[in-house]
Amino acid sequence: MAVVESLNVKNISLNDEEDFYNQKLCGKTYTAGWILDSLRSNDEEYKRLHGNRKVKRIEAIDISGGKGFVSIVMQCIIYFDNPKDDQDIYTTIIKVPGTDSIDEVISNVDAKFELEERFIVNLVKFHKFECDFYTNLAPKLEIPVPKVFKTMPWVYKKLEGCLHMEDLTNKGKSLTFFETMNISQVRAVVRHLAHIHKQFLVMDESEWKGKFMDNQKAFTEGTDQFVKFIDPFLKMTKGYRDEMAVLIERNKKLASSSKFVAYINCQAYHDLGLKPVLVHGDLWGGNTMWKLNEHGDITNEIAAFVDWQICHEGSPMSDLARIMTLCCDGSVRREAELTIIEYYHELLTKDLATVGEKNPYTVEALKKAYDICFFGQALQLLVMPIFIGGALKKSPELEFMNEAKLDKGVQRSFHAWQDMDRKLQGDYKYLFEKYGQ
């Protein structure tokens, strides 16, 4: 449930705002005064529209809504003294990293999953990487991302970190895990990925290469806990439980192998002779905002990619494999896979040609890279219905809807595991024999 905290202040004087400034937002370190200071100093749109107008109150709303588990995202609504009309407000976003959301989800899942200290250490590191990306790299690139006005470091148990950024919720909307991307949306993602990759392939490598390496191993942590999710997942399956049990039994060692996950993210693209690019790392529906039409409905055009905590140097097929596996039902993913690699290659070739460069990749190598990245995403997908299901709002009137959502997520996982197993017992059996036996 969303947390709403209204900070009511009447007739604030710019010379007497101390009490107002000290009021914390949603119980976090960051105050109404901190927000206003940042807006007045860093947000050009706020300065242009509102300057130093007196503020009547601020509402801070937790809009995380189960779409992110390692941060609280607050929408701050600023209400002014003597407003022109009901629409005379301004909104902005504060993102505070932490474990509040993930702790709540863990308490609701049917699996004994524990946060280890190494995970906390990684979360702190993820926040630093995201701050570095938005501060140092994003301004030099043509990437649809939100404007970030101010960042603060995170020192665990000593200082809460944060990113203060523009509010895009009135311009775009993300998808939950249980919603499905369509083919047109997949192609829209690929158009952006091809252009983003072109920029990294031609820019001065000193700007980024070697600076985003640690996050390559982000998903190697916790592989030893995979077995805890097997029984809860099988309880969720229905007409294909026996077949799924066979697939899990055959591939369970692979799913628990941190060496296999490390190979996928750190070494496979080297073995295929592919130049690395900067990878988003967590590209899925919750981190992709789609533009809205005049009715407020999602379109097939991208407004922004958000949440760059685990961006890293890696395979050009990593983000595509993740968004296709996590966001597309089996039928959509299988159809897209027939042509999507060729589409990416064609776009990248044309984009590189505009600056006199040739495409360093072959379609054959990209298809192999996609398959290998797909294996890692398919393995994770078994956990997702359980974990994200723990974030669903529970009530009697939502019971049947939630049941349908979970069925859809489980079936998506089943189809991915079918395809993964078929490939690992076929062209990629050498990987199964090396890591899965």
C-alpha positions in Angstrom: 0.0 0.0 0.0 1.3 3.5 -0.8 2.6 5.5 2.1 1.3 9.1 1.9 2.8 11.8 4.2 1.4 15.3 3.9 3.6 18.1 5.2 1.2 21.0 5.8 2.7 24.4 6.1 0.6 27.6 6.1 2.0 30.9 4.9 5.6 29.9 4.7 8.0 32.8 4.7 11.2 32.2 2.8 13.0 33.8 5.8 11.3 31.5 8.3 11.1 28.0 6.9 13.2 26.1 9.6 10.4 24.0 11.0 9.1 23.1 7.5 12.6 22.3 6.3 13.1 19.8 9.1 10.1 17.6 8.4 11.2 14.2 7.0 9.6 12.6 4.0 8.1 9.1 4.6 10.4 8.7 7.6 13.5 9.0 5.6 16.5 11.3 6.1 15.5 13.7 3.4 13.3 16.6 4.4 11.0 19.0 2.7 13.7 21.7 3.0 16.2 19.4 1.3 13.8 18.9 -1.6 13.1 22.6 -2.0 16.8 23.5 -1.8 17.6 21.0 -4.5 14.7 22.1 -6.8 15.6 25.8 -6.4 19.3 25.1 -7.1 19.2 22.3 -9.7 15.9 21.9 -11.5 15.7 24.4 -14.4 12.1 23.7 -15.1 11.1 24.3 -11.4 13.1 27.6 -11.4 11.5 28.7 -14.6 7.9 27.8 -13.6 7.9 28.6 -9.9 11.1 30.4 -8.9 10.9 31.1 -5.1 7.2 30.8 -4.7 5.9 30.2 -1.2 5.1 26.5 -0.6 2.0 25.5 1.3 2.6 21.8 1.7 4.4 18.7 0.3 2.9 15.3 0.0 5.4 12.4 -0.2 4.0 9.2 -1.7 5.7 5.9 -1.8 5.1 4.8 -5.4 7.5 1.8 -5.4 4.5 -0.5 -5.7 6.4 -3.8 -5.9 8.3 -2.8 -9.1 11.6 -2.3 -7.3 13.0 -4.2 -4.4 16.2 -2.4 -3.5 14.9 1.2 -3.1 12.0 3.3 -2.0 10.7 5.7 -4.7 8.8 8.7 -3.4 6.8 11.1 -5.5 6.9 14.5 -3.8 4.0 16.8 -4.7 4.6 20.5 -4.0 1.5 22.7 -3.3 1.9 26.4 -3.5 0.4 29.3 -1.6 -2.3 31.1 -3.6 -2.5 28.5 -6.3 -3.9 29.5 -9.7 -6.0 26.3 -9.9 -6.1 22.7 -8.8 -3.4 21.8 -11.4 -1.0 24.4 -10.0 1.4 21.9 -8.4 4.9 20.5 -9.1 6.1 16.9 -8.7 9.5 15.5 -8.3 11.0 12.1 -7.4 13.3 11.0 -4.6 14.8 7.5 -4.8 16.3 6.2 -1.6 18.2 2.9 -1.7 17.7 0.4 1.0 16.1 -3.0 2.0 12.7 -1.8 3.2 10.8 -3.0 0.1 12.7 -6.3 -0.3 12.3 -7.1 3.5 8.5 -6.7 3.1 8.4 -9.0 0.0 10.6 -11.6 1.7 8.2 -11.8 4.6 5.4 -12.7 2.1 7.1 -15.3 0.0 6.8 -19.0 0.5 10.5 -19.6 0.7 13.1 -19.1 3.4 15.3 -16.5 1.7 17.7 -14.5 3.8 19.6 -11.3 3.0 23.2 -11.8 3.7 25.7 -9.0 4.5 27.4 -9.4 1.1 24.1 -8.5 -0.5 23.9 -5.3 1.5 27.5 -4.5 0.5 26.4 -5.0 -3.2 23.4 -2.7 -2.8 25.6 0.1 -1.6 27.9 -0.5 -4.5 24.9 -0.5 -6.9 23.8 2.9 -5.7 27.3 4.3 -6.3 27.3 2.9 -9.8 23.9 4.4 -10.6 25.1 7.8 -9.3 28.2 7.6 -11.4 26.2 6.7 -14.5 23.7 9.6 -14.2 26.4 12.1 -13.2 29.3 11.3 -15.5 28.0 9.2 -18.4 24.4 9.8 -19.2 24.9 13.5 -20.0 27.3 12.5 -22.8 24.9 10.0 -24.5 21.7 9.9 -26.4 19.8 7.7 -24.0 16.2 8.2 -22.8 16.7 8.6 -19.1 15.2 10.9 -16.4 17.1 14.1 -15.5 18.9 13.7 -12.2 19.3 16.9 -10.2 21.3 15.7 -7.2 22.8 12.5 -5.8 23.9 11.6 -2.3 26.2 8.7 -1.3 24.9 5.8 0.8 26.9 4.8 3.8 25.2 1.8 5.3 23.7 2.5 8.8 25.3 6.0 8.7 24.0 8.0 5.8 21.0 7.3 3.5 21.8 7.7 -0.1 19.4 9.2 -2.7 18.9 10.3 -6.2 16.7 13.3 -6.8 15.2 13.3 -10.3 12.5 14.5 -12.5 9.1 12.9 -12.3 8.1 11.1 -15.5 5.0 9.4 -14.2 2.8 11.9 -16.0 4.6 11.1 -19.3 5.2 7.4 -19.1 4.3 4.2 -17.3 6.1 0.9 -16.6 4.8 -2.6 -16.8 4.6 -5.1 -13.9 6.1 -8.5 -14.2 2.7 -10.0 -14.9 2.0 -7.8 -17.8 3.2 -8.7 -21.3 5.3 -6.8 -23.8 4.2 -7.1 -27.4 6.3 -7.5 -30.6 6.1 -3.8 -31.4 7.4 -2.9 -27.9 10.3 -5.4 -28.3 11.3 -3.8 -31.6 11.1 -0.4 -29.9 13.5 -1.6 -27.2 15.9 -3.0 -29.9 15.9 0.3 -31.8 17.1 2.0 -28.6 19.6 -0.7 -27.7 21.2 -0.6 -31.2 21.6 3.2 -30.9 23.0 3.0 -27.4 25.5 0.3 -28.4 26.6 2.3 -31.4 27.5 5.2 -29.1 29.7 3.0 -26.8 31.4 1.3 -29.8 32.5 4.7 -31.2 33.1 6.8 -28.2 36.4 7.3 -26.4 36.9 4.1 -24.4 38.5 6.0 -21.5 35.0 7.4 -20.8 33.6 4.1 -19.7 35.7 1.0 -20.4 37.0 -0.7 -17.3 34.9 1.6 -15.0 31.8 -0.6 -14.7 33.2 -4.0 -14.2 32.2 -5.1 -10.7 28.5 -5.4 -11.5 29.2 -8.1 -14.1 28.9 -10.5 -11.1 25.7 -9.0 -9.7 23.7 -12.1 -10.3 26.3 -14.6 -9.1 25.3 -13.8 -5.5 22.5 -15.9 -4.1 22.7 -18.8 -6.6 23.2 -21.1 -3.6 19.7 -20.2 -2.4 18.1 -21.4 -5.7 17.0 -24.7 -4.2 14.9 -23.0 -1.6 12.5 -21.9 -4.4 12.0 -25.2 -6.1 9.2 -26.6 -3.9 7.3 -23.3 -3.7 7.5 -23.0 -7.5 6.3 -26.5 -8.1 3.3 -25.9 -5.9 2.3 -23.1 -8.2 2.4 -25.3 -11.4 -0.6 -27.2 -12.5 -1.1 -29.3 -15.6 2.7 -29.5 -16.3 4.1 -30.0 -12.8 5.7 -33.4 -13.6 7.4 -32.0 -16.7 8.6 -29.0 -14.9 10.0 -31.2 -12.1 12.0 -33.1 -14.6 13.4 -29.9 -16.1 14.4 -28.6 -12.6 16.0 -31.8 -11.6 18.1 -31.9 -14.7 19.2 -28.3 -14.5 19.2 -27.6 -10.8 23.0 -27.8 -10.4 23.4 -25.4 -13.3 21.0 -22.9 -11.7 23.0 -23.1 -8.4 26.3 -22.6 -10.1 27.8 -19.2 -9.5 30.6 -20.2 -12.0 28.0 -20.7 -14.8 26.4 -17.3 -14.1 29.8 -15.6 -14.0 30.7 -17.3 -17.3 27.5 -15.9 -18.9 28.1 -12.3 -17.7 31.9 -12.1 -17.6 33.5 -14.4 -20.2 31.1 -15.7 -22.9 31.1 -12.6 -25.0 34.9 -12.6 -25.0 34.9 -16.2 -26.2 32.6 -15.2 -29.0 34.9 -12.3 -30.0 32.3 -9.7 -29.3 33.3 -6.2 -28.3 31.6 -5.2 -25.0 29.1 -2.4 -24.5 27.6 -0.8 -21.4 24.8 -3.0 -20.3 21.8 -1.7 -18.3 21.8 -5.0 -16.4 18.2 -5.0 -15.1 16.2 -4.1 -18.2 12.7 -5.4 -17.7 9.2 -4.0 -17.6 9.5 -2.3 -14.2 12.5 -0.3 -15.4 11.2 0.6 -18.9 8.7 3.5 -19.1 6.4 3.7 -22.0 5.0 6.9 -23.4 1.3 7.6 -22.8 -1.3 8.6 -25.4 -3.9 11.3 -24.8 -6.0 8.9 -22.9 -3.2 7.9 -20.5 -2.8 4.5 -22.0 0.6 2.9 -22.7 1.9 3.2 -26.3 4.7 1.3 -28.1 7.2 4.1 -27.7 9.7 4.4 -24.9 9.8 7.4 -22.6 12.8 6.4 -20.5 15.0 3.6 -19.2 15.4 3.9 -15.4 17.2 2.2 -12.5 20.8 1.8 -13.7 22.1 0.4 -10.5 23.7 -2.7 -12.0 24.9 -1.2 -15.3 28.1 -2.9 -16.4 30.5 -3.7 -19.2 29.2 -6.8 -21.0 27.5 -8.6 -23.9 25.5 -6.6 -26.4 22.8 -9.3 -26.1 22.5 -9.2 -22.3 19.7 -6.6 -22.0 17.8 -8.0 -25.0 17.8 -11.5 -23.5 16.6 -10.1 -20.1 13.7 -8.1 -21.4 12.6 -10.8 -23.8 12.7 -13.5 -21.1 11.2 -11.6 -18.2 8.7 -9.5 -20.1 7.4 -11.6 -22.9 5.1 -14.6 -22.7 6.5 -17.7 -24.4 4.5 -17.2 -27.6 5.7 -13.6 -28.0 9.3 -14.3 -27.2 9.5 -17.3 -29.5 8.0 -15.3 -32.4 10.3 -12.4 -31.8 13.4 -14.6 -31.6 12.8 -15.6 -35.3 13.9 -12.2 -36.6 14.9 -9.9 -33.7 18.7 -10.5 -33.9 18.8 -9.7 -37.6 16.8 -6.6 -36.9 19.2 -5.4 -34.2 22.2 -6.2 -36.5 20.6 -4.2 -39.4 19.9 -1.2 -37.2 23.4 -1.2 -35.7 25.0 -1.5 -39.1 23.1 1.5 -40.5 23.8 3.6 -37.3 27.5 2.9 -37.4 27.6 3.7 -41.1 26.5 7.3 -40.4 29.9 7.9 -38.7 31.9 5.8 -41.1 32.2 2.7 -38.9 31.5 -1.0 -39.7 29.5 -3.3 -37.6 32.0 -5.4 -35.5 29.4 -8.2 -34.9 28.1 -11.0 -37.1 24.6 -12.3 -36.8 25.8 -15.8 -36.0 27.9 -14.6 -33.1 25.0 -12.4 -31.8 22.6 -15.3 -31.9 25.0 -17.4 -29.8 25.5 -14.6 -27.4 21.8 -14.2 -27.1 21.3 -17.9 -26.3 23.9 -17.9 -23.6 22.5 -14.7 -22.0 19.0 -16.3 -22.3 20.1 -19.3 -20.2 21.0 -17.0 -17.3 17.7 -15.1 -17.5 15.6 -18.3 -17.8 17.2 -19.7 -14.6 16.3 -16.5 -12.7 12.8 -16.6 -14.1 11.8 -19.6 -12.0 12.2 -17.4 -8.9 10.3 -14.4 -10.2 6.7 -15.5 -9.9 7.4 -16.4 -6.2 9.3 -13.3 -5.4 7.2 -10.7 -7.2 4.1 -12.6 -6.3 5.0 -11.7 -2.7 4.5 -8.0 -3.6 0.9 -8.5 -4.9 -1.8 -6.7 -2.8 -3.8 -9.3 -0.9 -7.5 -9.1 -0.5 -10.5 -11.4 -1.1 -11.7 -9.4 -4.1 -8.3 -9.7 -5.7 -7.8 -13.4 -5.1 -8.9 -14.7 -8.5 -7.0 -11.9 -10.4 -3.8 -12.7 -8.4 -4.2 -16.4 -9.2 -4.4 -15.6 -12.9 -1.3 -13.4 -12.7 0.7 -16.1 -11.0 -0.5 -18.7 -13.5 0.8 -16.5 -16.3 4.2 -15.9 -14.6 4.6 -19.6 -14.0 3.8 -20.5 -17.6 6.3 -17.9 -18.8 8.9 -19.6 -16.6 7.9 -23.1 -17.9 8.3 -22.1 -21.6 11.7 -20.5 -20.9 12.9 -23.6 -19.1 11.7 -25.8 -21.9 13.7 -23.8 -24.5 16.7 -23.5 -22.2 16.8 -27.3 -21.6 16.3 -28.1 -25.3 19.3 -25.9 -26.2 21.5 -27.1 -23.4 20.9 -30.7 -24.5 21.6 -29.7 -28.1 24.0 -27.2 -29.5 25.1 -26.0 -26.0 25.6 -29.4 -24.4 29.2 -28.5 -23.8 28.1 -25.9 -21.3 25.7 -28.3 -19.6 28.5 -30.9 -19.3 30.9 -28.3 -17.9 28.7 -26.6 -15.4 25.5 -28.7 -14.9 26.8 -32.2 -14.0 
